């Protein structure tokens, strides 16, 4: 991968903190796809784009640690969703930017972080999120670490919906219409079987 695409002041976190309900209660990131766990596919595409990578996971921590990255659990109990994972990531780095991706999107763009960061800085936004066609992809984002107190307050107040939190920030949507397929995610055994084929 082109080293010019690495964002040197961004930490990356792969979100694997869910329960995998639609995958039959199985941890999605650890499910094999074409011979290796899904999270490994994500890691191989994502790690070259950032200065450091962490894995956000709330179960099977030893399994995730085997991939060689620090594993950070949610600081908020109850499997509170991707915002809890982002909160954990913001709390666990000293770098000024944090990029997030889900563990179930093995084909993510290899210029994701560079493009999101560029628009974040140009627009002087708090957060940049990927969009394809008419669909936003809220867990593919880059945000400033400085939003941590704001996110903490949102979560402490019972907020859990990622879209609702984004609406309270200066947010820019970044067009990835040239890579729609890269945002395919695998939520169910049926989808996994399709990608295996």
N, C-alpha and C positions, 0 to 999 in steps of 0.2 A: 504494500500500500504506500502511496505517496506520503512521505513524512510531513509535507507541507499541510496536510489535512489534520495533523494532531493539534489540538488546542491545549497549549502548555499550561494554562491557568484554570483548567476545568477538571474536576473530579467526576468520575462516572459511577453510576450505580445501576445494577441490574435488579429489577424488582421481581422477586420470587417469593413474596411474603404471603401469598393468598392460600386458600384452602383447596383450590383446584376442583371446585364442586362440579363444574361441567365436564371435567375430565374423570369423573367418577370418584372424586375425593383423593386422587393421586397427584402428587406434587408434579406440576407440569414441566418445570425446568429439568427434572431428572428423567423424564420420559425419553427413550431413545428415538432418534430420527435418523434414518440412513446410517446407522452404526455408531452414533455418538449422542450423548444427552443434548436436549435442545439448548440448555444453557451454555453448553460448550460452543455451539454454532454462534450464539449471540456474543459470547465472550471474544471469539476469534475476530468477529467483525467490529466489535465495539472498542476493545482494549487499545488498538492502535490510534484511536481518535482522541484519547484523553490522557492526562498525566498520571492518573491512578484509577483503579477500578475496585469497587466494593460490591459485595452481593448482599442484598437485603432479603433475609429469609427468617422465618419464625418456626420452622420445623426442619428436620433432616440437616441440621447445621453442620454436622461432621461430614456428611456427603458433599455439601456445598463447599466446605473448607478445602476439600481435596482438589478443587480447581485452582488453588494457589492464591486466592484473593481473601482479604479480610471479610468475614461475614458479620453483618450488623443486623440485629433484630429490631423490630419496632420498639419504640420507647412507650408506645401507647398500646394497651392490651386489647384483646378482642378481635384481632384480625381486621383492623380498621380501614384497610384498603390502601391504594397507591399513595395517598397523601401521607399516611403514616410512614410509608417507606421513604418518601421524599424527606419528611421531617427527620427521620433517622440519619439519612445521608447528609443533610445540611448540618446536623449536629456532630457529625463524625469527620468533618474535613476542615482544614484551614484555608483551602483554596477559594477564590472569590466566586467561582461558577460551579454549578453542579448540573450534570446531564443525566437524564434517566431514560431507560428503555425497559420494556418488559422481557421476561424470560421466555416468552412463547412466540417471539417474532424472529426466527432464525435468519431471515434474509434482509435485515435492516440495511439502509443505505450506508455505504462506507464513507460518505461525506456528510452524514447527518449532523454531527456536532459542529463542524465548521460552518455549515450553512445556517444553522440555528443561531450560532454565536454571532456570526456576521450581522444578521438582522437585529439581534438583541442590542448590539452595540450601536449600529447605525440609527436605530429608532430610539435608543436610550430607554429601552423597556425594562421591566422587571423580569419578564419571562417570555420566552419564544417557544412556540409549539408548532409541530408539523401539521400540515393539512394536505390532503389529496382530493381533488375535485371539490365536492361540497362537504367532505367529511374531515373533521379535525381528529387528531390522534393524541389525546391529552397526556398519555404516559410517555410520549416521545417529546421531551422538552429539555430546554436549558434555562436555568434560572439563576438569579444572583443569590449568593449566600445571605445577603443582607435582608432577604425576605423572611428569614427564620423566625424572628419575634412575631411577625404578622401571622405566619402559619401556625405557630404555637397557640396564639390567641384564638384563631379560627377553630383549631382542634379542641382546645379547652372549652370552647363554647358549644361543642357538640357537632361542629361542621365535619362532614365526611365527603361531600360531593366535590370532586376535583374541578368540574366545570364551574361550579358556583364560586369556588375560591378564586379561580382564574379571573372571573368577572370583577373581583375586587382589586385587581392589580392592573398595571400597565402591561398589557399582553399583546404580542404581535404573532400573527399566524404566518407561517412560512410555507410557501407553495412547493410541493414535491410532486406535481402532476407528471413529471418525467419518470417517476419511479413508483407508480401506484402499487405494483406487485410487491415491492420491498416491504410494505407494511402489512402483509398477510400475517395474521396470527393464528395460532393453533390452539383452540379451546376445548375440543371434544375428541374422543377416540376416532370418530368418523373423519374429522378434518385431518387428524394425524395420518390415518390410513390413505387419504387422498394424496398427501404430500409424500408419503412413502412410495406411492406408485409413480 
